[in-house]
Amino acid sequence: LFSSGLDEMIALICRTFLEVGDESLQPWPTYPEYQLQAAIAGATTVNAAVTPATGLIDLDDLAAHITAKTKVIWLCNPNNPTGTYLPISQIAQFMKRVPADVLVVVDEAYIDFVADVPNPSALSLVTQFNNLLVMRTFSKLYGLANFRVGFSIVPQRVIAKMQNVRLPYNISGISQTAALAAWQDQAFTQTVKQQLLTARQQWSAFFEANHIQHYASQTNFMLYQVADPQALGAFLKQHGYLVRDSMVPGWIRQSFGTPAQDAEMRQLLL
Ligand SMILES: Cc1ncc(COP(=O)(O)O)c(C=O)c1O
């Protein structure tokens, strides 16, 4: 099922499956749109934990927060903003603890950036669990954020319900053409991914060498701890670099740039 970016998909899921009295459950911190759209649909949003030492979503805590009112669980993998990735075997184990009438949404917006994992996607679980949905977007590795193309692999059981709610003309022909062209140019995306992996290794080495607390990222950004994020954010902005300085208190989320930009930023951070 296609949508005008994943933000429309998130709104569509909330509109289809949530109403007043329901609970929408997610780890925190995660992508804030789940909370926002669930609240707009009238549901109560419930937060479970991310392990502070590793930034990994705590699946035991997530399972512990399921109640009779839980209707949707959001699992961003890799997670934004921590950048951390959970192996699919752990998600499969988690699914066994989720009641069959609760929909689990695995948001794989950043899955294309995962390295050194043979089959990183939860796609294969959609045929095993008919309450699991996987979301993907053309906004990240494919660089088409402004064309607004997202899609979900949806279990047969719920697809008709979502199709009923989806706006009939949600993606333009131009966006479809752009997405198809990008999808077919895998040589280009592999080049981009290689550049990204080099940047990630360099940032990782930089944070290690300078003893800056950070999480192991499997994405195109990193979350790192600083004494005063707002002051550092303002300083970087003066030099032309925009970072997220108020997403997680005490931490900065920063995307990777070109090699020259990254080198300049590292100088600024020292
Ligand atoms: C985890 C995650 N999911 C979904 C989205 C929405 O992506 P889009 O609506 O551009 O497809 C984003 C965008 O930043 C994101 O970080």
The ligand as an ORCA input file, in Angstrom:
! r2SCAN-3c Opt
* xyz 0 1
  C      11.564      6.987     11.407
  C      10.870      7.808     10.385
  N       9.716      7.357      9.870
  C       9.051      8.059      8.951
  C       9.513      9.273      8.511
  C       8.696     10.036      7.505
  O       9.257      9.923      6.269
  P       8.481     10.378      4.942
  O       7.154     10.914      5.364
  O       9.336     11.424      4.309
  O       8.372      9.131      4.128
  C      10.708      9.786      9.012
  C      11.230     11.086      8.549
  O      12.130     11.666      9.079
  C      11.405      9.034      9.985
  O      12.546      9.478     10.529
*
